[in-house]
């Protein structure tokens, strides 16, 4: 039974979402503030949490900062930002803070539950990662069996979605993927496709992998089409 941490300051919304998630078979912990959520994650119950649903407009520490602090603790916990703020800049800021997905309220229970299931699937090892470690060269090493990435021998911790994106692109060096293909294969969002998710994740990957993110060697843009890995 997946364990979800729901971070929401509005008691009526929090109670309603908790009820829906429990009806769908989830264990749920709740927190009304970012500080409360971080304390829970640092405690014994935090080890059980498999995904966080995070409101943006929280009292005190806002959702952006909470997400950044979660990422300093772990890169593997999927985080879905759920908020009424749907401006492009808010979405970009949320994804750049380390969120794996960004859902704008109001959202129906089936859609939210589908996004949670998709995020949990992305956090699981993929069958395509089985096999020998693969060194892509240029100092970048992607271990598909161990699900680790190093750059010049230094580990590069990646959240689940960024790791999935890198594995998808690097599995076919030189092949061009459009954004819809990446949404379907990495985010499982064929029904809600939002290219901003792809663009923000690519930006985060470049910041971590590239010597000069503005002149990417690994995750390249093919103008008018999408992205490709290399050729190196």
C-alpha positions as YAML, in Angstrom:
chain: A
units: angstrom
residues:
- id: 1
  name: UNK
  ca: [0.00, 0.00, 0.00]
- id: 2
  name: UNK
  ca: [1.81, 3.20, -1.14]
- id: 3
  name: UNK
  ca: [2.45, 5.76, 1.57]
- id: 4
  name: UNK
  ca: [1.74, 9.39, 0.69]
- id: 5
  name: UNK
  ca: [2.62, 12.54, 2.61]
- id: 6
  name: UNK
  ca: [-0.03, 15.21, 1.98]
- id: 7
  name: UNK
  ca: [1.16, 18.75, 2.75]
- id: 8
  name: UNK
  ca: [-1.80, 21.14, 2.70]
- id: 9
  name: UNK
  ca: [-2.70, 23.98, 5.07]
- id: 10
  name: UNK
  ca: [-6.43, 24.13, 4.30]
- id: 11
  name: UNK
  ca: [-7.99, 21.65, 6.71]
- id: 12
  name: UNK
  ca: [-11.10, 21.01, 4.62]
- id: 13
  name: UNK
  ca: [-9.07, 20.38, 1.46]
- id: 14
  name: UNK
  ca: [-6.56, 18.27, 3.38]
- id: 15
  name: UNK
  ca: [-9.27, 16.13, 5.00]
- id: 16
  name: UNK
  ca: [-11.07, 15.66, 1.69]
- id: 17
  name: UNK
  ca: [-7.92, 14.63, -0.16]
- id: 18
  name: UNK
  ca: [-6.88, 12.30, 2.64]
- id: 19
  name: UNK
  ca: [-10.26, 10.60, 2.47]
- id: 20
  name: UNK
  ca: [-10.03, 10.19, -1.31]
- id: 21
  name: UNK
  ca: [-6.51, 8.80, -1.17]
- id: 22
  name: UNK
  ca: [-7.38, 6.34, 1.60]
- id: 23
  name: UNK
  ca: [-10.37, 5.14, -0.46]
- id: 24
  name: UNK
  ca: [-7.92, 4.47, -3.29]
- id: 25
  name: UNK
  ca: [-5.80, 2.34, -1.00]
- id: 26
  name: UNK
  ca: [-3.06, 4.71, 0.09]
- id: 27
  name: UNK
  ca: [-1.60, 5.15, 3.54]
- id: 28
  name: UNK
  ca: [-1.60, 8.86, 4.23]
- id: 29
  name: UNK
  ca: [0.31, 11.15, 6.58]
- id: 30
  name: UNK
  ca: [-0.66, 14.81, 6.62]
- id: 31
  name: UNK
  ca: [1.08, 18.05, 7.48]
- id: 32
  name: UNK
  ca: [-0.37, 21.55, 7.66]
- id: 33
  name: UNK
  ca: [2.94, 23.38, 7.19]
- id: 34
  name: UNK
  ca: [6.24, 22.85, 5.46]
- id: 35
  name: UNK
  ca: [8.06, 22.77, 8.76]
- id: 36
  name: UNK
  ca: [5.77, 20.01, 10.02]
- id: 37
  name: UNK
  ca: [6.30, 18.02, 6.83]
- id: 38
  name: UNK
  ca: [10.09, 18.27, 6.99]
- id: 39
  name: UNK
  ca: [10.08, 17.22, 10.65]
- id: 40
  name: UNK
  ca: [7.96, 14.20, 9.72]
- id: 41
  name: UNK
  ca: [10.32, 13.27, 6.89]
- id: 42
  name: UNK
  ca: [13.28, 13.50, 9.27]
- id: 43
  name: UNK
  ca: [11.58, 11.15, 11.74]
- id: 44
  name: UNK
  ca: [10.83, 7.46, 11.78]
- id: 45
  name: UNK
  ca: [7.61, 7.83, 9.76]
- id: 46
  name: UNK
  ca: [9.54, 9.67, 7.08]
- id: 47
  name: UNK
  ca: [11.21, 6.43, 6.06]
- id: 48
  name: UNK
  ca: [7.80, 5.06, 5.06]
- id: 49
  name: UNK
  ca: [6.83, 7.98, 2.80]
- id: 50
  name: UNK
  ca: [6.95, 7.03, -0.90]
- id: 51
  name: UNK
  ca: [5.54, 10.22, -2.43]
- id: 52
  name: UNK
  ca: [4.71, 13.77, -1.33]
- id: 53
  name: UNK
  ca: [1.80, 15.90, -2.55]
- id: 54
  name: UNK
  ca: [2.80, 19.46, -1.79]
- id: 55
  name: UNK
  ca: [0.67, 22.60, -1.74]
- id: 56
  name: UNK
  ca: [2.48, 25.74, -2.85]
- id: 57
  name: UNK
  ca: [0.84, 28.42, -0.74]
- id: 58
  name: UNK
  ca: [1.67, 27.34, 2.79]
- id: 59
  name: UNK
  ca: [1.96, 29.54, 5.87]
- id: 60
  name: UNK
  ca: [5.58, 30.30, 6.74]
- id: 61
  name: UNK
  ca: [7.85, 28.33, 4.43]
- id: 62
  name: UNK
  ca: [6.24, 28.16, 0.97]
- id: 63
  name: UNK
  ca: [6.04, 25.07, -1.20]
- id: 64
  name: UNK
  ca: [9.01, 26.05, -3.35]
- id: 65
  name: UNK
  ca: [11.31, 26.16, -0.32]
- id: 66
  name: UNK
  ca: [9.82, 22.98, 1.13]
- id: 67
  name: UNK
  ca: [10.52, 21.19, -2.15]
- id: 68
  name: UNK
  ca: [14.11, 22.47, -2.24]
- id: 69
  name: UNK
  ca: [14.67, 21.23, 1.31]
- id: 70
  name: UNK
  ca: [13.16, 17.85, 0.50]
- id: 71
  name: UNK
  ca: [15.63, 17.60, -2.37]
- id: 72
  name: UNK
  ca: [18.55, 18.28, -0.02]
- id: 73
  name: UNK
  ca: [17.37, 15.26, 2.00]
- id: 74
  name: UNK
  ca: [16.57, 12.90, -0.84]
- id: 75
  name: UNK
  ca: [16.55, 12.87, -4.61]
- id: 76
  name: UNK
  ca: [14.45, 9.72, -4.85]
- id: 77
  name: UNK
  ca: [11.17, 10.83, -3.25]
- id: 78
  name: UNK
  ca: [8.63, 11.82, -5.94]
- id: 79
  name: UNK
  ca: [7.08, 15.22, -5.25]
- id: 80
  name: UNK
  ca: [3.86, 16.40, -6.88]
- id: 81
  name: UNK
  ca: [3.19, 20.10, -6.48]
- id: 82
  name: UNK
  ca: [-0.56, 20.71, -6.23]
- id: 83
  name: UNK
  ca: [-1.63, 24.34, -6.25]
- id: 84
  name: UNK
  ca: [-4.13, 26.89, -7.50]
- id: 85
  name: UNK
  ca: [-1.27, 28.93, -8.99]
- id: 86
  name: UNK
  ca: [-1.05, 27.99, -12.64]
- id: 87
  name: UNK
  ca: [1.05, 30.78, -14.13]
- id: 88
  name: UNK
  ca: [3.85, 29.61, -16.40]
- id: 89
  name: UNK
  ca: [6.48, 31.09, -14.10]
- id: 90
  name: UNK
  ca: [5.02, 29.33, -11.05]
- id: 91
  name: UNK
  ca: [5.10, 26.02, -12.90]
- id: 92
  name: UNK
  ca: [8.68, 26.57, -14.01]
- id: 93
  name: UNK
  ca: [9.70, 27.61, -10.49]
- id: 94
  name: UNK
  ca: [8.04, 24.54, -9.02]
- id: 95
  name: UNK
  ca: [9.76, 22.17, -11.40]
- id: 96
  name: UNK
  ca: [13.09, 23.91, -10.96]
- id: 97
  name: UNK
  ca: [12.70, 23.55, -7.20]
- id: 98
  name: UNK
  ca: [12.75, 19.80, -7.80]
- id: 99
  name: UNK
  ca: [9.10, 18.80, -8.17]
- id: 100
  name: UNK
  ca: [8.50, 15.81, -10.42]
- id: 101
  name: UNK
  ca: [5.07, 16.99, -11.48]
- id: 102
  name: UNK
  ca: [2.93, 20.11, -11.17]
- id: 103
  name: UNK
  ca: [-0.85, 19.86, -10.99]
- id: 104
  name: UNK
  ca: [-3.10, 22.93, -11.04]
- id: 105
  name: UNK
  ca: [-6.24, 22.98, -8.87]
- id: 106
  name: UNK
  ca: [-9.05, 22.30, -9.21]
- id: 107
  name: UNK
  ca: [-8.29, 18.71, -10.05]
- id: 108
  name: UNK
  ca: [-10.59, 15.73, -9.94]
- id: 109
  name: UNK
  ca: [-9.81, 12.79, -7.70]
- id: 110
  name: UNK
  ca: [-9.29, 10.37, -10.64]
- id: 111
  name: UNK
  ca: [-6.81, 12.71, -12.30]
- id: 112
  name: UNK
  ca: [-4.85, 13.30, -9.09]
- id: 113
  name: UNK
  ca: [-4.77, 9.59, -8.37]
- id: 114
  name: UNK
  ca: [-3.57, 8.92, -11.92]
- id: 115
  name: UNK
  ca: [-0.77, 11.45, -11.51]
- id: 116
  name: UNK
  ca: [0.23, 9.82, -8.20]
- id: 117
  name: UNK
  ca: [0.30, 6.37, -9.78]
- id: 118
  name: UNK
  ca: [2.38, 7.67, -12.69]
- id: 119
  name: UNK
  ca: [4.87, 9.34, -10.33]
- id: 120
  name: UNK
  ca: [5.20, 6.15, -8.29]
- id: 121
  name: UNK
  ca: [5.82, 4.15, -11.48]
- id: 122
  name: UNK
  ca: [8.57, 6.56, -12.49]
- id: 123
  name: UNK
  ca: [10.25, 5.97, -9.13]
- id: 124
  name: UNK
  ca: [10.42, 2.23, -9.75]
- id: 125
  name: UNK
  ca: [13.29, 0.58, -11.64]
- id: 126
  name: UNK
  ca: [12.36, 0.17, -15.29]
- id: 127
  name: UNK
  ca: [12.83, -3.08, -17.20]
- id: 128
  name: UNK
  ca: [14.78, -1.12, -19.80]
- id: 129
  name: UNK
  ca: [17.44, -0.37, -17.16]
- id: 130
  name: UNK
  ca: [18.37, -4.02, -16.85]
- id: 131
  name: UNK
  ca: [21.69, -4.88, -18.43]
- id: 132
  name: UNK
  ca: [25.32, -3.97, -18.34]
- id: 133
  name: UNK
  ca: [26.50, -0.59, -17.14]
- id: 134
  name: UNK
  ca: [26.81, 1.82, -20.04]
- id: 135
  name: UNK
  ca: [29.53, 4.43, -20.31]
- id: 136
  name: UNK
  ca: [28.41, 7.17, -22.68]
- id: 137
  name: UNK
  ca: [31.80, 8.86, -22.72]
- id: 138
  name: UNK
  ca: [32.80, 12.44, -22.24]
- id: 139
  name: UNK
  ca: [33.16, 11.82, -18.52]
- id: 140
  name: UNK
  ca: [29.50, 10.91, -18.13]
- id: 141
  name: UNK
  ca: [28.74, 7.37, -16.96]
- id: 142
  name: UNK
  ca: [25.23, 6.01, -16.71]
- id: 143
  name: UNK
  ca: [24.86, 2.75, -14.82]
- id: 144
  name: UNK
  ca: [21.55, 1.34, -16.01]
- id: 145
  name: UNK
  ca: [21.69, -1.62, -13.68]
- id: 146
  name: UNK
  ca: [22.59, 0.37, -10.59]
- id: 147
  name: UNK
  ca: [20.56, 3.44, -11.63]
- id: 148
  name: UNK
  ca: [23.41, 5.78, -10.86]
- id: 149
  name: UNK
  ca: [25.03, 8.59, -12.81]
- id: 150
  name: UNK
  ca: [28.53, 9.95, -12.41]
- id: 151
  name: UNK
  ca: [30.28, 12.85, -14.08]
- id: 152
  name: UNK
  ca: [34.07, 12.66, -14.08]
- id: 153
  name: UNK
  ca: [33.82, 10.13, -11.27]
- id: 154
  name: UNK
  ca: [31.58, 12.29, -9.10]
- id: 155
  name: UNK
  ca: [28.08, 10.99, -8.33]
- id: 156
  name: UNK
  ca: [25.26, 13.08, -9.83]
- id: 157
  name: UNK
  ca: [22.12, 12.51, -7.74]
- id: 158
  name: UNK
  ca: [19.00, 12.76, -9.89]
- id: 159
  name: UNK
  ca: [15.33, 12.71, -8.82]
- id: 160
  name: UNK
  ca: [13.27, 9.88, -10.34]
- id: 161
  name: UNK
  ca: [11.84, 11.89, -13.23]
- id: 162
  name: UNK
  ca: [15.19, 13.37, -14.29]
- id: 163
  name: UNK
  ca: [16.79, 9.92, -14.13]
- id: 164
  name: UNK
  ca: [13.96, 8.46, -16.22]
- id: 165
  name: UNK
  ca: [14.35, 11.22, -18.78]
- id: 166
  name: UNK
  ca: [18.10, 10.67, -19.03]
- id: 167
  name: UNK
  ca: [17.66, 6.90, -19.36]
- id: 168
  name: UNK
  ca: [15.05, 7.37, -22.08]
- id: 169
  name: UNK
  ca: [17.16, 9.77, -24.14]
- id: 170
  name: UNK
  ca: [20.48, 7.98, -23.69]
- id: 171
  name: UNK
  ca: [18.99, 4.59, -24.59]
- id: 172
  name: UNK
  ca: [18.94, 5.77, -28.22]
- id: 173
  name: UNK
  ca: [21.83, 8.19, -28.77]
- id: 174
  name: UNK
  ca: [21.19, 10.50, -31.68]
- id: 175
  name: UNK
  ca: [17.48, 9.73, -31.90]
- id: 176
  name: UNK
  ca: [15.24, 12.79, -31.75]
- id: 177
  name: UNK
  ca: [12.30, 12.63, -29.31]
- id: 178
  name: UNK
  ca: [9.53, 15.16, -29.49]
- id: 179
  name: UNK
  ca: [7.98, 16.46, -26.29]
- id: 180
  name: UNK
  ca: [4.82, 14.39, -26.64]
- id: 181
  name: UNK
  ca: [6.87, 11.20, -26.91]
- id: 182
  name: UNK
  ca: [8.83, 12.10, -23.79]
- id: 183
  name: UNK
  ca: [5.67, 12.99, -21.87]
- id: 184
  name: UNK
  ca: [4.19, 9.63, -22.76]
- id: 185
  name: UNK
  ca: [7.29, 7.56, -22.00]
- id: 186
  name: UNK
  ca: [8.67, 9.41, -18.98]
- id: 187
  name: UNK
  ca: [5.64, 11.09, -17.36]
- id: 188
  name: UNK
  ca: [2.90, 8.83, -18.68]
- id: 189
  name: UNK
  ca: [0.93, 11.98, -19.50]
- id: 190
  name: UNK
  ca: [-0.59, 11.14, -22.85]
- id: 191
  name: UNK
  ca: [-3.86, 12.58, -21.61]
- id: 192
  name: UNK
  ca: [-2.60, 15.78, -20.01]
- id: 193
  name: UNK
  ca: [0.51, 16.59, -21.97]
- id: 194
  name: UNK
  ca: [2.26, 19.74, -20.87]
- id: 195
  name: UNK
  ca: [5.53, 20.44, -22.65]
- id: 196
  name: UNK
  ca: [6.66, 22.67, -19.79]
- id: 197
  name: UNK
  ca: [7.34, 19.53, -17.74]
- id: 198
  name: UNK
  ca: [9.77, 18.31, -20.40]
- id: 199
  name: UNK
  ca: [11.49, 21.65, -20.92]
- id: 200
  name: UNK
  ca: [11.95, 22.24, -17.17]
- id: 201
  name: UNK
  ca: [13.35, 18.74, -16.61]
- id: 202
  name: UNK
  ca: [15.75, 19.16, -19.53]
- id: 203
  name: UNK
  ca: [16.92, 22.43, -18.02]
- id: 204
  name: UNK
  ca: [17.57, 20.76, -14.68]
- id: 205
  name: UNK
  ca: [19.43, 17.88, -16.32]
- id: 206
  name: UNK
  ca: [21.66, 20.23, -18.26]
- id: 207
  name: UNK
  ca: [22.48, 22.22, -15.13]
- id: 208
  name: UNK
  ca: [23.69, 19.00, -13.49]
- id: 209
  name: UNK
  ca: [25.37, 17.22, -16.42]
- id: 210
  name: UNK
  ca: [26.71, 19.79, -18.82]
- id: 211
  name: UNK
  ca: [29.98, 21.68, -18.51]
- id: 212
  name: UNK
  ca: [28.26, 24.63, -20.23]
- id: 213
  name: UNK
  ca: [24.45, 24.24, -19.98]
- id: 214
  name: UNK
  ca: [23.93, 26.88, -22.67]
- id: 215
  name: UNK
  ca: [25.98, 24.72, -25.06]
- id: 216
  name: UNK
  ca: [24.82, 21.22, -24.13]
- id: 217
  name: UNK
  ca: [26.85, 18.22, -25.18]
- id: 218
  name: UNK
  ca: [24.61, 15.48, -23.82]
- id: 219
  name: UNK
  ca: [20.99, 16.70, -23.89]
- id: 220
  name: UNK
  ca: [20.73, 18.61, -27.13]
- id: 221
  name: UNK
  ca: [17.86, 20.59, -28.61]
- id: 222
  name: UNK
  ca: [16.77, 19.86, -32.16]
- id: 223
  name: UNK
  ca: [14.97, 23.05, -33.01]
- id: 224
  name: UNK
  ca: [11.41, 22.53, -34.10]
- id: 225
  name: UNK
  ca: [11.43, 18.85, -33.13]
- id: 226
  name: UNK
  ca: [12.55, 18.12, -29.57]
- id: 227
  name: UNK
  ca: [15.58, 16.66, -27.84]
- id: 228
  name: UNK
  ca: [18.24, 14.01, -28.37]
- id: 229
  name: UNK
  ca: [21.15, 12.55, -26.45]
- id: 230
  name: UNK
  ca: [24.41, 13.36, -28.21]
- id: 231
  name: UNK
  ca: [25.82, 12.37, -30.59]
- id: 232
  name: UNK
  ca: [28.97, 12.93, -28.56]
...
